[in-house]
Amino acid sequence: MPLYFFEELDRLKKEYGEEVIDFGIGDPDLPTDERIIEALCEASKNPRYHKYSPYQGFRELRLKIKEWYEKRFEVKLDEDKEVLVLIGSKEGLSHLPYVILDEGDYAIIPSPSYPAYKNACRMAKAEIYEVFLPEENDFYPDLSSIPDEILMRTKIFYINYPNNPTGQTTNPEFFKEILKLAEKYDFLVVNDFVYSEIYYKEPPESILKYDTEKKFSIEIHSFSKTFNMTGWRLGFCVGNHEVVDNLLKFKSTIDNCQFGAIQEAGIKALSLADEIGKKMRNIYKKRKEKVLEFLKNKNIEFFEPKATFYIWAKPPENSFDFCINTLKNTKVLITPGEGFGEGGRDFMRFSLTVSDDKIKTALERLDMLL
Ligand SMILES: Cc1ncc(COP(=O)(O)O)c(C=O)c1O
C-alpha cells in the first residue's frame, strides 16, 4: 500500500510550519451551522441515542434523505430498501469493493480521481483499469477506449461528477452512455456525488434519474462538503437495493453505524440544505473568481470549474516540482495533480477551502514567485 497521498502532504506541510497556507486538502474552513450543532447537543441528551444505532441508520434520517432526494433530484427512493446511512462517504466508497468484487474482477477507476477508490480496490485484491479523463474530452472518460476484454471482467466503475479534482459537472449524455455500457456488460456504476450542492451553473443531476429502475447504479453522498461537517463522519448510499443490502450485510459485521445524535443533526442539516447550499456556493464563487483572476493575469491555464470548490490548473513546469518549490519558497501548499493518478500529472489543484484573508496573502506570496 502506498502512503495515503494526503497524509504525505500533511507531513510535508508540518515541515514548513504554521505559516503554510493550505490550498491542499478539500476540508472546508468554515464551521458547521450553529443550528446543526444545537440539534446535536439536544439529541446527545436523548437516551435513545446512547444505545447502538440501527445498522442501516435511523429510519427518520432515511426518510429525510428520501424526501430531500425527491425534492432536489426528482428521484423516488424506498427508505427501507434503497437508503443506507454511512460513517462518511469514504467509509462506503472504500467498503464497496469488498461487496462487489471477487479476486481478479476488474474495477474501472478514473484518472485523475479521489485516491481512496483505487486503494480500496487494491485492498480487495481486484484488478484495476485506470481510464483517463482527458482535457480534450472535457474531463469525461472516453468509454469507447476501454477494451472489450476489460469490460467483460468489470464489476464496478467509479465515477465522480461533480468531479474532484477537475471541477467538471454532471452530464446527462454521459450518464446515459455509461448506463448503456453497464447494462451491456453488467457492472455497477458508483457515482460519488459528494459535491452535488457545490455548483456554479445548473444544479447537478442524479444518475438515478437516468437509471429509472435503479438496476445499474448507486450514488454516494456526504454531509462533509455541503455542510462543513467533515469531522462529523456522516454520509449515505442510495440506489440499487441489492447493493444497498449487501453493503449493509458487510457493514453490520464491522460497524454499528454512526452515533444517533449525529444522525439527528443530519436531519437538521438536510432541512437547511437549500439555505446552506446557497450560502456556501456564494462564498466559493467569490473565492474562485479571485483565484481565477490571478491565474489569468499570470497566464496560467485552468479549467473554469462548473462545480466543486476546486480549481484544476496547469503549472508552468513539472507539476510536482512546481508545487514543492512553491511550498518551499512561499509556504503556499497546492496539490500536485499526480496525487490523483497518472492522468493528473500535468495539473495542480487549488482547494478553495481557505479564508478570504488567507487567499489574499497566498496570492501576494505567489505573485512574488510567478
Ligand atoms: C470525491 C470525494 N469523495 C469522497 C470524499 C470523502 O468525504 P467524506 O468526508 O464524506 O468521507 C472526498 C473528500 O475529499 C472527495 O473529494
The ligand as an SDF file (V2000), in Angstrom:
LIG
                    3D

 16 16  0  0  0  0  0  0  0  0999 V2000
  -14.5890   12.9470   -4.3410 C   0  0  0  0  0  0  0  0  0  0  0  0
  -14.6250   12.7110   -2.8690 C   0  0  0  0  0  0  0  0  0  0  0  0
  -15.3300   11.6880   -2.3910 N   0  0  0  0  0  0  0  0  0  0  0  0
  -15.3950   11.4180   -1.0880 C   0  0  0  0  0  0  0  0  0  0  0  0
  -14.7260   12.1920   -0.1730 C   0  0  0  0  0  0  0  0  0  0  0  0
  -14.7960   11.8220    1.2830 C   0  0  0  0  0  0  0  0  0  0  0  0
  -15.7020   12.5830    2.0090 O   0  0  0  0  0  0  0  0  0  0  0  0
  -16.2590   12.1250    3.4210 P   0  0  0  0  0  0  0  0  0  0  0  0
  -15.8360   13.1750    4.3910 O   0  0  0  0  0  0  0  0  0  0  0  0
  -17.7450   12.0460    3.2720 O   0  0  0  0  0  0  0  0  0  0  0  0
  -15.6890   10.7970    3.7460 O   0  0  0  0  0  0  0  0  0  0  0  0
  -13.9620   13.2770   -0.6120 C   0  0  0  0  0  0  0  0  0  0  0  0
  -13.2040   14.0890    0.3440 C   0  0  0  0  0  0  0  0  0  0  0  0
  -12.3500   14.8750   -0.0020 O   0  0  0  0  0  0  0  0  0  0  0  0
  -13.9260   13.5460   -2.0010 C   0  0  0  0  0  0  0  0  0  0  0  0
  -13.2370   14.5710   -2.5000 O   0  0  0  0  0  0  0  0  0  0  0  0
  1  2  1  0
  2  3  1  0
  2 15  2  0
  3  4  2  0
  4  5  1  0
  5  6  1  0
  5 12  2  0
  6  7  1  0
  7  8  1  0
  8  9  2  0
  8 10  1  0
  8 11  1  0
 12 13  1  0
 12 15  1  0
 13 14  2  0
 15 16  1  0
M  END
$$$$
